Amino acid sequence: MPHRAIIGLGSNQGNRAFYLRIARILIAWDAGVVSRASSVIETPSWGFDSDPFLNQVVVVETALAPLELLDVLQSIERKLGRTQKSFLQDGKPVYHARTIDLDILDYDGIRYKDDRLTLPHPHIAEREFVMAPLRELNINLTDNHEDPV
């Protein structure tokens, strides 16, 4: 039985629409079936000053486990020119412009946390660029989730 993963996509460098489109294709090839996709919206950068982003949320039916999915998404980011990940400096996140950003927002409604991945994504409710596409798809990720894996 496939798992349902909800993935946030964002781009604010280069041909942003192209990067989103290619990312969706690569997700479908490497991760599973993209069963639903929100509209693409333009939003200001979040957490740092930069060019605006194009953002979208997709629902993927996948056979991959959460960390396998994360590996695939990070590989897609590298293929599309992302060279740097966000990091912590003095305990605060440091963000930067990027060709593509792929975040697992939710995976089967589970709670999970290790040094590489936190599910659900910890900043969903703070980010209108995630909340608006989720509302469009009629997906509520602010309800309680299952216990950790």
N, C-alpha and C positions, 0 to 999 in steps of 0.2 A: 504494500500500500504506500503510495507516495506521501511525502511530507509537504506541508504548505509553508513556504518561506516568503516573507515580505521583505523586499529589498528596496532601499532608497538609492536613487541615482542622482548625481549632481555633476555639473561641469561649469567652469568659469574661465577656461583658457582655450584659445583657438576657436575652431568651428564647433561650438558647444552642441548644437543640434546633431551634428555628425557623430560626435563622441557618444551621445546618448543612444543614437540609433545603432551604432556598431556595438556598443555595450549590450544592448538588448539582444542583438543577434548572437553575440558570443555567449551570453548567459543561456540562451536557448540551445546552443550547440553543446556547451560544456556542463551545464548545471541541471537542466530540465526544461519542462514546458512552461513558457510564459503564458499563463492562463488569463491574466487581466493586466491592464496597464492604465494608469491615470493619464490625464492630459499633462502636457509639459507646461510648466509655469516658470516665469522669471522672477527671481527674488534677490534681494540684496545679500551680500556675503554675511555670514553669521559668525561672530567671535573674532573677526579681524576685518581690516579695511582692504577691499579688493574690488575687482570688477564683479558685476552681478552674475548669479548662477542661473542656469536652467536646471530645474529639478523635476523629478518624476518618481512615482512609486510603481513597482510591478509585483505581481503575485506569481510565484514560481512553484510548480509541482515538481519535487525533486526526490531522488532516491539517495542523495548524499546526506551524510550526517552533518551536524552543524559545523564542525571544524573542517571537514572536507569541503563544504560549501564556501567557507571563509577562504581556504586555500585557492579555490577556483576563482573567486571574485578578486583576490589580490593578484593572481596571475593575469587576469583580464586587465586590471588597472595598470600593471607593468607593461603589457602588450600595447596599451593605448597611451603610453608615455608618462605615466605617473612615476616619479622618481623618489618622492619623499612622502612619508606618512606623517600625520600629526604626532606630536610628542608632548610630554610634560616638562615644563621648566619651572622650577620653584613651586611645584605642586599644581600649576595651572596649565591647561592645554594651550599649545601653540599651533595655530592653523595656518594654512598657506593656500595660494591659488593652485588649481590642479586641472588637468585635462579631464579626469574622471574620478569620481569618488563613488564607491559601491559599499553600502552599509546594510548588514542584515538587521532589520528592524525587529523581526519576530520570526520564530520558528516553532510552528505547532503550538503556540501559546505557552511554551515551557519557560521556566526560569533556569538560567545557567550562568555561571561566572567562573572564569579562570583568567590567567594573565593575558590571553589573546582575545577573548570574546566575552561580552556580557549580553545576555538575552533576558527580557527584551532590551533593545537599545536604551541606554539610560537617559537620553535627552529627547525622546520623542515628543513629550508634551510641551517642551520649551521651543520647539522648532515649527513655526508655521509652515515652512517649506516642506515639512513632512505631514503635518496635520491636515492641511488643505487637500493634498492628494488622497490621503486616507479617508477623509470625509466624502470626497467625490466617489470613491470606491465603496463607500458605506462599510468601512472597516473601523472598528473601535479597538484600539490597543491599550486603552487606559483602564480596562476592566482587570480584575484579578487574573493572574496567570497561575498555571500549575506549579507544583513544587519542583525544585531543582532536579536535574538529571543525575 
